[in-house]
Amino acid sequence: MNGPSEFERRVIAAVRRIPPGRVATYGDVAALAGKPRAARAVGNIMRTAGVPGVPCHRVIGAGGAIGGFGGNVQMKRELLRAEGIEVGIGRVRGFERLRWRPTRRA
């Protein structure tokens, strides 16, 4: 079995940098990992990552949409709330204020 691709490793590294109480979009993470048009690929990596210590719940959809979180949206909502992030039914409240925008380097 093959290990993770270089892009997958960069995605995981970028997601690990998202601070508690902050969020980034799939597109933000894709750009940090060097492929700004690969938001969907980031979503697939997050869905299957299963890597301990990677805060996949902090990666959300454009405009603050919560996203799928491997089919367990309620779990994602609870993890975000545990970090002090206000979450409505389908999106993060105050998204632009909570959006993490680091320098490109992952």
Backbone as a printed PyTorch tensor [residue, N CA C, xyz], in Angstrom:
tensor([[[  0.8410,  -1.1870,   0.0000],
         [  0.0000,   0.0000,   0.0000],
         [  0.8830,   1.2460,   0.0000]],

        [[  0.4950,   2.2200,  -0.7910],
         [  1.2580,   3.4630,  -0.8850],
         [  0.9410,   4.3810,   0.2760]],

        [[  1.9300,   5.1760,   0.6460],
         [  1.7200,   6.1740,   1.6890],
         [  1.0360,   7.3930,   1.0960]],

        [[  0.8840,   8.4240,   1.9090],
         [  0.2290,   9.6390,   1.4180],
         [  1.0710,  10.3290,   0.3490]],

        [[  0.3870,  10.9940,  -0.5730],
         [  1.0770,  11.7500,  -1.6150],
         [  1.6930,  13.0090,  -1.0010]],

        [[  2.5310,  13.6550,  -1.7690],
         [  3.1300,  14.9180,  -1.3150],
         [  2.0360,  15.9430,  -1.0180]],

        [[  1.0300,  16.0140,  -1.8810],
         [ -0.0740,  16.9460,  -1.6590],
         [ -0.8140,  16.6030,  -0.3690]],

        [[ -1.0960,  15.3370,  -0.1380],
         [ -1.7650,  14.9310,   1.1040],
         [ -0.9420,  15.3340,   2.3300]],

        [[  0.3520,  15.1500,   2.2630],
         [  1.2130,  15.5380,   3.3880],
         [  1.1510,  17.0460,   3.6200]],

        [[  1.1370,  17.8210,   2.5370],
         [  1.0510,  19.2840,   2.6850],
         [ -0.3030,  19.7060,   3.2380]],

        [[ -1.3660,  19.0230,   2.8200],
         [ -2.7060,  19.3200,   3.3470],
         [ -2.7440,  19.0580,   4.8500]],

        [[ -2.2710,  17.8980,   5.2720],
         [ -2.2750,  17.5430,   6.6930],
         [ -1.4390,  18.5530,   7.4890]],

        [[ -0.2880,  18.9470,   6.9590],
         [  0.5730,  19.9290,   7.6370],
         [ -0.1540,  21.2640,   7.7790]],

        [[ -0.8650,  21.6840,   6.7340],
         [ -1.6040,  22.9540,   6.7820],
         [ -2.7240,  22.8840,   7.8190]],

        [[ -3.4550,  21.7870,   7.8500],
         [ -4.5780,  21.6520,   8.7800],
         [ -4.0780,  21.6330,  10.2220]],

        [[ -2.9410,  21.0150,  10.4510],
         [ -2.3750,  21.0020,  11.8090],
         [ -2.0550,  22.3960,  12.3140]],

        [[ -1.8430,  23.3410,  11.4190],
         [ -1.4980,  24.7090,  11.8040],
         [ -2.7080,  25.5570,  12.1840]],

        [[ -3.9230,  25.1150,  11.8620],
         [ -5.1100,  25.9110,  12.1710],
         [ -5.2680,  25.9610,  13.6910]],

        [[ -5.2220,  27.1430,  14.2740],
         [ -5.2920,  27.2490,  15.7380],
         [ -6.6790,  26.8980,  16.2800]],

        [[ -6.7470,  26.4470,  17.5180],
         [ -8.0460,  26.2210,  18.1560],
         [ -8.8730,  27.5060,  18.1390]],

        [[-10.1690,  27.3480,  17.8950],
         [-11.0500,  28.5060,  17.8630],
         [-11.0620,  29.2400,  16.5420]],

        [[-10.3510,  28.7090,  15.5590],
         [-10.3060,  29.3140,  14.2210],
         [-10.6960,  28.2560,  13.1970]],

        [[-11.0640,  28.6820,  11.9940],
         [-11.4330,  27.7770,  10.9170],
         [-10.7620,  28.2140,   9.6220]],

        [[-10.6700,  27.2920,   8.6860],
         [-10.1760,  27.5850,   7.3380],
         [-11.0600,  26.8220,   6.3670]],

        [[-11.2200,  27.3420,   5.1730],
         [-12.0350,  26.6460,   4.1820],
         [-11.2070,  25.5780,   3.4760]],

        [[-11.9130,  24.6690,   2.8160],
         [-11.2340,  23.6540,   2.0140],
         [-10.3410,  24.3460,   0.9800]],

        [[-10.8390,  25.4470,   0.4010],
         [-10.0590,  26.2000,  -0.5750],
         [ -8.8310,  26.8580,   0.0320]],

        [[ -8.9730,  27.3760,   1.2570],
         [ -7.8280,  27.9700,   1.9510],
         [ -6.7250,  26.9300,   2.1290]],

        [[ -7.1230,  25.7410,   2.5740],
         [ -6.1520,  24.6740,   2.8180],
         [ -5.5150,  24.2320,   1.5040]],

        [[ -6.3230,  24.1210,   0.4530],
         [ -5.7810,  23.7410,  -0.8590],
         [ -4.7230,  24.7460,  -1.3110]],

        [[ -5.0090,  26.0400,  -1.1380],
         [ -4.0490,  27.0760,  -1.5260],
         [ -2.7730,  26.9690,  -0.6940]],

        [[ -2.9160,  26.7460,   0.6050],
         [ -1.7430,  26.5940,   1.4640],
         [ -0.8890,  25.3960,   1.0460]],

        [[ -1.5620,  24.3610,   0.5740],
         [ -0.8630,  23.1430,   0.1690],
         [ -0.3180,  23.2410,  -1.2580]],

        [[ -0.5220,  24.3890,  -1.9010],
         [  0.0690,  24.6140,  -3.2110],
         [ -0.8130,  24.3100,  -4.4040]],

        [[ -2.0820,  23.9780,  -4.1770],
         [ -3.0010,  23.6980,  -5.2840],
         [ -4.3260,  24.4060,  -5.0180]],

        [[ -4.3870,  25.7090,  -5.3080],
         [ -5.5570,  26.5040,  -4.9400],
         [ -6.8810,  26.0300,  -5.5370]],

        [[ -6.8430,  25.2540,  -6.5940],
         [ -8.0860,  24.7930,  -7.2150],
         [ -8.4940,  23.3900,  -6.7490]],

        [[ -7.8500,  22.8890,  -5.7100],
         [ -8.0700,  21.5040,  -5.2720],
         [ -8.8860,  21.4040,  -3.9810]],

        [[ -9.8620,  22.3010,  -3.8050],
         [-10.6760,  22.2760,  -2.5870],
         [-11.3940,  20.9390,  -2.4150]],

        [[-11.9170,  20.3900,  -3.5050],
         [-12.6290,  19.1130,  -3.4280],
         [-11.6900,  17.9940,  -2.9810]],

        [[-10.4650,  18.0200,  -3.4810],
         [ -9.4750,  17.0100,  -3.0700],
         [ -9.1800,  17.1310,  -1.5740]],

        [[ -9.1150,  18.3650,  -1.0720],
         [ -8.9030,  18.5620,   0.3690],
         [-10.0620,  17.9430,   1.1460]],

        [[-11.2870,  18.1470,   0.6670],
         [-12.4470,  17.5530,   1.3200],
         [-12.3400,  16.0370,   1.3800]],

        [[-11.8860,  15.4330,   0.2920],
         [-11.7160,  13.9740,   0.2660],
         [-10.6330,  13.5260,   1.2320]],

        [[ -9.5610,  14.2810,   1.3170],
         [ -8.4770,  13.9440,   2.2540],
         [ -8.9860,  14.0550,   3.6900]],

        [[ -9.7430,  15.1060,   3.9820],
         [-10.2670,  15.2850,   5.3330],
         [-11.2190,  14.1500,   5.7020]],

        [[-12.0120,  13.7090,   4.7290],
         [-12.9980,  12.6580,   4.9820],
         [-12.3330,  11.3350,   5.3230]],

        [[-11.1630,  11.0970,   4.7370],
         [-10.5110,   9.8000,   4.9190],
         [ -9.2250,   9.8610,   5.7380]],

        [[ -8.8550,  11.0510,   6.2250],
         [ -7.5500,  11.2240,   6.8780],
         [ -7.3660,  10.2930,   8.0680]],

        [[ -8.1950,  10.4180,   9.0730],
         [ -8.0700,   9.5680,  10.2520],
         [ -6.7090,   9.6120,  10.9170]],

        [[ -6.0200,  10.7390,  10.8000],
         [ -4.7000,  10.8910,  11.3990],
         [ -4.8680,  11.5540,  12.7640]],

        [[ -4.4320,  10.9050,  13.8420],
         [ -4.5590,  11.5170,  15.1640],
         [ -3.8660,  12.8770,  15.2240]],

        [[ -4.4810,  13.8000,  15.9160],
         [ -3.8790,  15.1160,  16.0910],
         [ -4.1260,  16.0820,  14.9540]],

        [[ -4.8950,  15.6770,  13.9450],
         [ -5.2000,  16.5690,  12.8330],
         [ -6.6200,  17.1010,  13.0360]],

        [[ -6.7620,  18.4060,  13.2600],
         [ -8.0760,  18.9750,  13.5670],
         [ -8.9370,  19.1790,  12.3180]],

        [[ -9.3220,  18.0750,  11.6880],
         [-10.1180,  18.1320,  10.4540],
         [-11.4070,  18.9240,  10.6320]],

        [[-11.9340,  18.9550,  11.8590],
         [-13.1910,  19.6670,  12.1060],
         [-13.0610,  21.1730,  11.8950]],

        [[-11.8460,  21.6900,  11.8740],
         [-11.6430,  23.1320,  11.6760],
         [-11.6660,  23.5200,  10.2010]],

        [[-11.7600,  22.5540,   9.3130],
         [-11.8180,  22.8260,   7.8810],
         [-13.2850,  22.8030,   7.4790]],

        [[-13.7430,  23.9320,   6.9180],
         [-15.1560,  24.0880,   6.6020],
         [-15.3290,  24.5350,   5.1570]],

        [[-16.5760,  24.5630,   4.7240],
         [-16.8770,  24.9810,   3.3660],
         [-16.8260,  26.4840,   3.1890]],

        [[-16.8930,  26.8930,   1.9350],
         [-16.8760,  28.3110,   1.5920],
         [-18.0400,  29.0280,   2.2610]],

        [[-17.8020,  30.2400,   2.6920],
         [-18.8480,  31.0340,   3.3090],
         [-19.2350,  30.5870,   4.7080]],

        [[-18.4810,  29.6480,   5.2710],
         [-18.7580,  29.2010,   6.6320],
         [-19.6090,  27.9540,   6.7420]],

        [[-19.9430,  27.3310,   5.5990],
         [-20.7370,  26.1000,   5.6430],
         [-19.9570,  25.0180,   6.3850]],

        [[-20.6540,  24.2620,   7.2110],
         [-19.9780,  23.2660,   8.0450],
         [-19.3500,  22.1450,   7.2240]],

        [[-20.0230,  21.6620,   6.2030],
         [-19.4860,  20.5510,   5.4230],
         [-19.8980,  19.2220,   6.0240]],

        [[-19.3990,  18.1440,   5.4660],
         [-19.8930,  16.8200,   5.8240],
         [-19.2330,  16.1040,   6.9690]],

        [[-17.9350,  16.2660,   7.1680],
         [-17.1890,  15.6230,   8.2510],
         [-17.4200,  14.1160,   8.2800]],

        [[-17.2210,  13.4800,   7.1360],
         [-17.3570,  12.0320,   7.0690],
         [-18.7390,  11.5430,   7.4390]],

        [[-19.7480,  12.3960,   7.2200],
         [-21.1170,  12.0050,   7.5010],
         [-21.5850,  12.2990,   8.9130]],

        [[-20.7090,  12.8020,   9.7830],
         [-21.1110,  13.0740,  11.1590],
         [-21.0350,  14.5780,  11.4350]],

        [[-21.9980,  15.2990,  10.8650],
         [-22.0270,  16.7560,  10.9950],
         [-22.2220,  17.1710,  12.4490]],

        [[-23.0120,  16.4340,  13.1940],
         [-23.2500,  16.7720,  14.5980],
         [-21.9390,  16.7190,  15.3910]],

        [[-21.1120,  15.7320,  15.1220],
         [-19.8140,  15.6260,  15.8030],
         [-18.9470,  16.8410,  15.4720]],

        [[-18.9280,  17.2360,  14.1980],
         [-18.1410,  18.4010,  13.7930],
         [-18.6590,  19.6440,  14.5150]],

        [[-19.9700,  19.8010,  14.5540],
         [-20.5920,  20.9360,  15.2300],
         [-20.1660,  20.9740,  16.6970]],

        [[-20.2030,  19.8240,  17.3620],
         [-19.8380,  19.7590,  18.7800],
         [-18.3600,  20.0560,  19.0000]],

        [[-17.4930,  19.5610,  18.1280],
         [-16.0550,  19.8370,  18.2580],
         [-15.7710,  21.3250,  18.0880]],

        [[-16.4300,  21.9550,  17.1230],
         [-16.2500,  23.3920,  16.9200],
         [-16.7670,  24.1780,  18.1240]],

        [[-17.9350,  23.8120,  18.6200],
         [-18.4960,  24.5040,  19.7890],
         [-17.6020,  24.3450,  21.0110]],

        [[-16.9820,  23.1870,  21.1580],
         [-16.0790,  22.9460,  22.2960],
         [-14.8860,  23.8970,  22.2590]],

        [[-14.5730,  24.4310,  21.0770],
         [-13.4750,  25.3930,  20.9350],
         [-13.9710,  26.8350,  21.0010]],

        [[-15.2550,  27.0070,  21.3300],
         [-15.8030,  28.3500,  21.4680],
         [-16.3200,  28.9550,  20.1820]],

        [[-16.4430,  28.1590,  19.1330],
         [-16.9480,  28.6510,  17.8540],
         [-18.4620,  28.5020,  17.8350]],

        [[-19.1610,  29.5940,  17.5290],
         [-20.6230,  29.5340,  17.4330],
         [-21.0010,  28.9050,  16.1050]],

        [[-21.8530,  27.8720,  16.1880],
         [-22.2560,  27.1440,  15.0000],
         [-23.7690,  27.0850,  14.9460]],

        [[-24.3250,  27.4990,  13.8090],
         [-25.7620,  27.3750,  13.5950],
         [-26.0570,  26.0000,  13.0070]],

        [[-27.2020,  25.8720,  12.4090],
         [-27.5960,  24.5830,  11.8410],
         [-26.6170,  24.1400,  10.7640]],

        [[-26.2500,  25.0290,   9.8720],
         [-25.3930,  24.6170,   8.7680],
         [-24.1360,  25.4170,   8.5570]],

        [[-23.9160,  26.4340,   9.4050],
         [-22.7150,  27.2540,   9.1850],
         [-22.1560,  27.8450,  10.4700]],

        [[-20.8950,  28.2470,  10.3380],
         [-20.1950,  28.8990,  11.4450],
         [-20.6420,  30.3560,  11.4900]],

        [[-21.0260,  30.8170,  12.6650],
         [-21.4150,  32.2200,  12.8270],
         [-20.1540,  33.0570,  13.0110]],

        [[-20.1310,  34.2200,  12.3900],
         [-18.9480,  35.0730,  12.4780],
         [-17.7790,  34.5000,  11.6940]],

        [[-18.0950,  33.8310,  10.6010],
         [-17.0830,  33.1300,   9.8060],
         [-15.8810,  34.0000,   9.4530]],

        [[-16.1130,  35.1890,   8.9060],
         [-14.9840,  36.0200,   8.4670],
         [-14.0790,  36.4080,   9.6340]],

        [[-14.6460,  36.6080,  10.7920],
         [-13.8590,  36.9590,  11.9790],
         [-13.0160,  35.7750,  12.4500]],

        [[-13.5330,  34.5690,  12.2750],
         [-12.8470,  33.3610,  12.7500],
         [-11.9600,  32.7100,  11.6990]],

        [[-12.0350,  33.1910,  10.4820],
         [-11.2850,  32.5700,   9.3850],
         [ -9.7930,  32.7900,   9.5720]],

        [[ -9.0640,  31.7030,   9.5270],
         [ -7.6190,  31.7330,   9.7020],
         [ -6.9870,  31.9520,   8.3460]],

        [[ -6.1860,  32.9940,   8.2150],
         [ -5.5280,  33.3280,   6.9480],
         [ -4.0400,  33.5230,   7.1850]],

        [[ -3.3030,  32.4370,   7.2130],
         [ -1.8600,  32.5430,   7.4620],
         [ -1.1130,  32.8880,   6.1870]],

        [[  0.1790,  32.9540,   6.3250],
         [  1.0130,  33.0510,   5.1360],
         [  0.9350,  31.7130,   4.4220]],

        [[  1.2960,  31.6670,   3.1810],
         [  1.1220,  30.4830,   2.3370],
         [  1.8700,  29.2660,   2.8600]],

        [[  3.0110,  29.4390,   3.4430],
         [  3.8780,  28.3020,   3.7840],
         [  3.2190,  27.3380,   4.7630]],

        [[  3.0540,  26.0820,   4.3230],
         [  2.5050,  25.0330,   5.1970],
         [  3.6460,  24.2270,   5.6530]]])
